[in-house]
Amino acid sequence: MRRITLSVLSLAFLAACQPGVAPLSDEDVAALNNLRDAYVQAVLAGDADAAAAMYADNAILMPPDGPAIEGRAAIRASEAEGAAPQGFTLTSVEIDGQGGLAYDRGTWSWTGAVVDTAEAVTLTGKYVTIARKQADGSWLVTVDIWNSDAPVPQPE
C-alpha cells in the first residue's frame, strides 16, 4: 500500500513540475471559427477542392454508418459525391485546446435530397472536430466525426 501511495505522489509531483502549455489565444479561436465558416461556404458551393483544403494531408473523417475516410485525397473524393446541399450550418458550442491542438464541438443542420429522393429533408446532429496548428500558424482539421440526431429518412 505504501509503495502505491508513493508512486501516486511521485506521479502527481512530476505532473505538477511540467511546464504549462499555453491555452488557445483569441487569434487561434478566431482562426478556428474562420476555418469552420470557410468549410460551410465550400460545402454550400459544392466546392470539394476548397472543402478538402481544410483538412491535413493525413486527416481522418469518421462519418456515421460507414468506414473511416483517411487522407485529404479520399476526403476530397467523398466531398465530391452528390450535389451541394440546399442548406448547411455548423454551430459551435465549445472550442478549447492548448498549444497547437484544439477541438470544436457543436451541432449541424443539413438540408437536401437523400437516398435517391427528390424531396428535400432537413437532418440535424452533432460533431467534434480536432485541428492542429501548422508551422505557418494556420489550422487544419485532423479528425472529424459527426452523427445525426435521428435516422436518415428512407424512401417508401
C-alpha positions in Angstrom: 0.0 0.0 0.0 2.8 2.4 0.9 4.5 1.7 -2.5 1.3 2.6 -4.3 0.9 5.8 -2.3 4.5 6.8 -3.0 4.0 6.1 -6.7 0.9 8.2 -6.9 2.6 11.1 -5.1 5.6 10.8 -7.3 3.4 11.0 -10.5 1.5 13.9 -9.1 4.7 15.8 -8.3 6.1 15.1 -11.8 2.9 16.3 -13.4 3.0 19.5 -11.4 6.5 20.2 -12.5 5.8 20.1 -16.2 5.9 23.5 -17.9 2.5 24.8 -18.7 1.2 24.7 -22.3 -0.4 27.9 -23.5 -4.1 28.0 -23.8 -5.6 28.9 -27.2 -5.2 32.6 -27.9 -8.1 34.8 -29.2 -6.4 34.7 -32.6 -6.4 30.9 -32.5 -10.1 30.8 -31.7 -10.9 33.3 -34.4 -8.8 31.2 -36.9 -10.8 28.0 -35.9 -14.1 29.9 -36.3 -12.9 31.1 -39.8 -11.9 27.5 -40.7 -15.3 26.2 -39.8 -17.1 29.0 -41.6 -15.0 28.6 -44.8 -15.8 24.8 -44.7 -19.5 25.6 -44.6 -19.2 28.0 -47.5 -17.2 25.4 -49.5 -19.9 22.7 -48.9 -22.7 25.1 -49.8 -20.9 26.0 -53.1 -20.3 22.3 -53.9 -16.5 23.0 -54.0 -14.9 19.7 -53.0 -11.4 21.1 -53.5 -12.0 24.0 -51.1 -13.7 21.8 -48.6 -10.8 19.2 -48.7 -8.2 22.0 -48.3 -9.5 22.5 -44.7 -8.1 19.0 -43.8 -4.5 17.9 -43.1 -2.9 15.5 -45.6 -3.3 12.7 -43.1 -6.7 13.7 -41.7 -9.3 11.1 -40.8 -13.0 11.6 -41.5 -15.4 9.4 -39.5 -18.9 9.6 -41.0 -21.8 7.8 -39.5 -22.8 4.4 -40.8 -19.6 3.8 -42.8 -15.8 3.3 -42.6 -13.3 6.0 -41.8 -12.1 8.0 -44.7 -8.3 8.6 -44.5 -6.3 11.3 -46.2 -7.1 14.5 -47.9 -7.4 13.0 -51.4 -10.0 10.4 -50.1 -11.8 13.2 -48.2 -11.9 15.3 -51.4 -13.5 12.4 -53.3 -16.0 12.0 -50.5 -16.8 15.7 -50.6 -17.4 15.5 -54.4 -20.1 12.9 -54.1 -23.6 14.1 -54.6 -25.0 17.6 -55.1 -24.4 20.6 -52.9 -27.0 20.8 -50.1 -29.7 23.5 -50.2 -28.7 24.4 -46.6 -25.9 23.6 -44.3 -24.9 25.1 -40.9 -22.4 24.3 -38.2 -23.0 25.9 -34.9 -20.0 25.7 -32.5 -20.9 25.1 -28.8 -17.4 24.9 -27.5 -13.8 25.5 -28.8 -10.9 24.6 -26.5 -7.4 23.3 -26.6 -3.8 24.0 -25.7 -0.7 24.8 -27.7 -1.2 23.5 -31.2 -4.1 21.2 -30.6 -7.8 22.2 -30.4 -11.2 20.8 -30.7 -14.5 22.3 -31.9 -17.7 20.7 -30.6 -21.1 21.7 -31.9 -24.3 21.0 -33.8 -25.1 20.8 -37.5 -28.1 21.1 -39.8 -28.2 19.9 -43.4 -31.0 20.3 -46.0 -31.0 18.4 -49.3 -32.2 15.3 -51.1 -31.2 12.0 -49.6 -31.3 8.4 -50.7 -32.4 8.9 -54.3 -35.4 11.1 -53.4 -36.4 14.4 -55.0 -37.8 15.8 -51.8 -35.5 17.8 -49.6 -35.2 16.8 -46.0 -33.5 18.5 -43.1 -31.2 16.5 -40.9 -29.6 17.6 -37.6 -26.9 16.3 -35.4 -23.7 16.9 -33.6 -20.0 17.0 -34.4 -16.5 17.1 -32.9 -13.6 18.3 -35.0 -9.9 18.2 -33.9 -7.5 20.6 -35.5 -3.7 21.1 -35.3 -1.9 24.3 -35.8 0.5 24.2 -38.7 4.1 25.7 -38.9 2.7 28.7 -40.7 0.2 29.4 -37.9 -2.8 28.2 -39.8 -5.1 25.4 -38.6 -6.1 22.2 -40.4 -8.6 19.6 -39.4 -7.0 16.2 -38.5 -10.0 14.3 -37.1 -13.7 15.0 -38.0 -16.6 12.9 -36.6 -20.3 13.5 -36.7 -23.6 11.8 -36.3 -27.3 12.6 -36.7 -29.9 13.1 -34.1 -32.3 10.7 -35.9 -32.0 8.1 -38.7 -31.9 9.3 -42.3 -35.4 9.1 -43.7 -35.7 6.2 -46.2 -38.0 6.3 -49.3 -41.2 4.2 -49.0 
